[in-house]
Amino acid sequence: MTPSPPRTPASPPPRKRRGLTVAVLVTALLLLLFRFSNPPDAAARLDHFPERGASFASRVLEPEPAEQTVIGAARLMKRLCQTAPQQVSLSVIDSTRNRHAAHDPSYCLRGAGWTVVTQETLALPGGEAVKLTLQRGKESTQAVYWFSDGTHRHGSPARHWLASALRRLTPGAGSPAPVMVLLFPATGTADWPLLWQEIPELWTL
């Protein structure tokens, strides 16, 4: 019995081939827009944050070498803020120029040896923040962070990443640049509701 020759796979219909070609071209175009788009950053908001207010004063803190490595082309504003009863360090990251600079802070904190003991939400004007209670050996402290477009605030790294990605694809689409705000008390814990009253300028970020 003579074996039959192998069958040549049927080519897709011309309409399907055209659809596939269009899909590939659109995907390539979107990737190029994502890579090379240059949406407006949050420089104006960071530059207008005052050195002092009615209830606080601050001074600039220089970033650590390890921080600068992570930040790269992103913008980092770092201050030590002093009110009458308490002192906190404030870091604000505008990741418009480096989308990897703003991420879930708990990852870096764990990498620095801290254990997240508890995580809860705090109400803020325009949304909410995440408060972490941290332990490292006999040391304990807190961290509070949120993501902000200057009006709306939330504690979701995934939502922040999605907003940043959409701005690069559009590019910007008229939406303000989101930033990550991170606060640490100088010692132990902080009275966060009181701090919101003492530094209302935080809501301009």
N, C-alpha and C positions, 0 to 999 in steps of 0.2 A: 504494500500500500504506500503510495507516494505521499509524503507529508505535505500538507498545505503550507504555502509561504506565510511568514508572520504578517499579521495585519498592521498597517501603518496607522497610528492613532489619528483620528479625525481632527482636522484643524477646527478651532472654534469659529463660529460664524463671523462674518465681517463685522456685524453690529457689536458682538461681544468683544472682538479685538479692539474696536474703536473705543468702547467703554473702558476697557482695561488701560488703554494708552492714556485716555483722559484722566483716569484715576491716578495713574502714576505721575503724570505731569502736575496735577493739582497738589498731590502730596509733596512732590519736590519743591513746588513753589511755596507751600506753607512752611516747609522746613527752612527754606532760604529766608523767608520773612521773619521766622522765629529767631534765626541766628543773627541776622543783620539789622533788625529793627532797633530803633534808638528812641524809645518813648521818654517823655519828660520825667525827670527824677523829683525827689522831695527836697532838693537843696534849699528852696525858699523857706520851707517849714522849719528845717533844722537851723538855718542861719538866723531865723527870727526868734528862736528860743532864747529868752533873756538870761543874762548872768545872774540877775537878782530880781526878786519880786517883792510884794508887800510883806510876805512871811517867810522868805527864804533867800539865801545867797548861794552861789555855786562857784566852782573853779574847774578849769579844764583838767582832765586826766589823760595822759598819753596812753595809747593802746600798748599792751604787751606784745612782744615780738610774735608769740604764738597767735594772738588775736589778729594781728596784721596779716599773717600768713593766710588765715581763714577768710578774712575780709577781702583781700585782693583788691579789685577795682571798685568794690562797693564803698559806700560812705559810712563812717562810724563817727557818731558824736558821743563823747564820753565825759560825764561831769560827776563831781562830788557835790551833792546838794545838802545844805545845812539849814534846818529849821530850828526854832527855839528848843524843842525837846528831842529831836532825833536827826540822824544823818544817814543818807542813803547814796549809793552809787547808781547813776543813771547811764544806761547805754542805749543808743538808738541806731539801728542799722537800716540804711536805705539800700536795698539789694537790687536796684534798677540796673546797675552796671555789672552785677555778679549775682545771679539768681540763687547760687548755692550758699551765699553768705548768711541768709536768714532761714533758719530751720528750727526744728523742735529743740529748744534749749536744754531739755532734759537729757538729750544724747551727750552734749558736751559736758554737762554737769556729771553725768555718770562716768564719762571718760576721765574727768578730773578726780575721780575717787569718791564722789558723793553718792549716797543712796537716797532715793526719793522715798520718804517715809509716808507722806500723805500728799494728795493732790485734790484741790477743790477750786471752785469758781468764786470770783468776787465781782459784785456788781460795780459797774463804772458808768459814768455819763456816756451814753451812746453805745452801750454794750456790756461786755464783761471781760475779765482777765482770768488767768490761771495762777493760783498760788501753790507753790511747792514748799513743803517742809523737808529739809535736807539734813542728813547725818553723815559725818565722816570721822570715824574713830570716836573721840569724846567731843568733837565739835558738832554744833548744830546751828543751822541758820535757815533763812527763808529766801525764796526768790519769787518775784511776781513778773509775769510777762503778758503782753498782748500784741496784736497786730492792728494797725490803724491806717485809715486813709485820710485822717484828719477830722473825720466826722463819726464814722462807725468803727467800733472796736470789738474784737473777738479773740479767742484763744486757740484757734484751729490752725496748725501749720499747713494742713492739706488745703484749707480754704484760701490761705494766703498764697500758696504755690499756684493754685488755679487762677486766682486774680492776677498774679504776676504773669502767668503764661498767656492769659487772654489779652493783657495789655501789649505784650510783645507781638501777638498775632494781628492786632487790629490796626496800627500800633497806637497804644495809649487810649484810643476811643474816648478821649475827653475825661477819663476817670483819673482821680489823683493817685499818685504813686503810694503804694502801701509800704509801711515801715514796721519794724519790730522794735518794741519798747521793752527793756529789761531792767528791773530794779532789784538791788540787794541792800538790806540794812547793813550799816557799818558793823554792828554787833548784834548777834542773836536775832531778835525779832523786831518788827516795826508795827506801829499803830497805823495800819493802812487807811482806814476811813478818815483818820485825822490828817494823814499825809495828803489825801485828795483835796482836803480843804486848804491845806498850807501851800500846796503847789498846783493851783488850778491851771497854770500855764502848761501842764502836761497835756491838756485837752486840745492844745494847738498843734500837737505833733501828729 
